[in-house]
Amino acid sequence: MNRDEIELIRERLLHLQADLQAVDETSQEAGKTVELDQSRVGRLTRMDAIQAQQMAQETARRRHHQRLMIEGALRRIDSGEYGYCFVCGEEIDARRLSVDPTVTRCITCVEE
């Protein structure tokens, strides 16, 4: 990959990172503890709230994982190691990186 392509990927990664941060800020409320006051909320409503809370927590966990992947890709760009497979050291196809700029393995190593 040439330097211009890598800079485009850096911009894309920074944009994804900002989007994830914005989503995190707007979804803080959904992961809060569910109140179990039986006098105010019915059993089914509490069950729905608990399920929604668990789904929100899992979604937050996935966003956190994605942010870590983005940070890793940005570090690899800065160090000059971006675009090379962690396993075999070969260059990762640009088409693969265009689909997911955070990948760390070439298609051959993923399929093994």
C-alpha positions in Angstrom: 0.0 0.0 0.0 1.2 3.5 -0.7 1.3 6.3 1.7 -1.8 8.0 0.3 -3.9 4.8 0.7 -2.7 4.4 4.3 -3.6 8.0 5.1 -7.1 7.4 3.7 -7.4 4.4 6.0 -6.1 6.5 8.9 -8.8 9.0 8.3 -11.4 6.3 8.0 -10.2 4.7 11.3 -10.3 8.1 13.1 -13.8 8.7 11.8 -14.9 5.2 13.0 -13.3 5.9 16.4 -15.2 9.2 16.7 -18.5 7.6 15.7 -18.0 4.9 18.4 -17.3 7.5 21.0 -20.4 9.4 20.1 -22.5 6.3 20.3 -21.0 5.5 23.7 -21.9 8.9 25.1 -25.5 8.6 23.9 -26.0 5.1 25.2 -24.7 5.4 28.8 -28.3 5.3 30.2 -29.2 1.9 28.7 -26.5 0.0 30.6 -27.4 1.3 34.0 -28.6 -1.0 36.8 -32.3 -2.0 36.6 -34.4 -1.0 39.6 -36.2 -3.9 41.2 -38.9 -2.0 43.0 -41.9 -4.3 42.7 -44.3 -1.7 43.9 -43.6 0.5 41.0 -42.8 -1.8 38.1 -44.4 -5.1 37.1 -42.5 -8.3 36.8 -42.6 -8.5 33.0 -41.5 -4.9 32.7 -38.6 -5.6 35.0 -37.7 -8.7 32.9 -37.8 -6.5 29.7 -35.7 -3.9 31.4 -33.1 -6.5 32.5 -33.0 -8.0 29.0 -32.5 -4.5 27.5 -29.8 -3.7 30.0 -27.9 -7.0 29.1 -28.2 -6.2 25.4 -26.9 -2.7 26.0 -24.0 -4.0 28.0 -23.1 -6.5 25.3 -23.3 -3.9 22.6 -21.0 -1.6 24.7 -18.6 -4.5 25.1 -18.5 -5.0 21.3 -17.9 -1.2 20.8 -15.1 -1.3 23.3 -13.5 -4.2 21.4 -13.9 -2.4 18.1 -12.2 0.7 19.6 -9.3 -1.5 20.7 -9.0 -2.9 17.2 -9.0 0.7 15.7 -6.4 1.8 18.2 -4.2 -1.1 17.3 -4.5 -0.3 13.6 -3.6 3.3 14.2 -0.5 2.2 16.2 0.5 -0.1 13.4 0.1 2.8 10.9 2.3 5.0 13.1 5.0 2.3 13.4 5.0 1.4 9.7 3.7 -2.1 10.4 0.2 -1.6 9.0 -1.0 -3.9 6.3 1.2 -6.8 7.1 0.0 -10.2 8.5 0.8 -10.9 12.1 1.2 -14.6 11.3 3.2 -14.9 8.1 4.4 -11.3 7.7 3.1 -11.0 4.1 1.3 -7.9 2.9 -2.5 -8.1 3.5 -4.5 -7.5 0.3 -5.7 -3.9 0.0 -9.2 -5.1 -0.8 -9.3 -7.0 2.5 -8.2 -3.9 4.3 -10.7 -1.8 2.5 -13.5 -4.0 3.9 -12.1 -4.0 7.4 -9.1 -1.7 8.1 -8.5 -3.4 11.5 -7.7 -6.9 10.2 -4.3 -8.3 11.3 -4.1 -11.4 9.2 -4.1 -12.2 5.5 -6.8 -14.4 4.0 -4.5 -17.4 3.8 -3.7 -17.3 7.5 -7.3 -16.8 8.5 -8.4 -19.8 6.5 -5.8 -22.1 8.1 
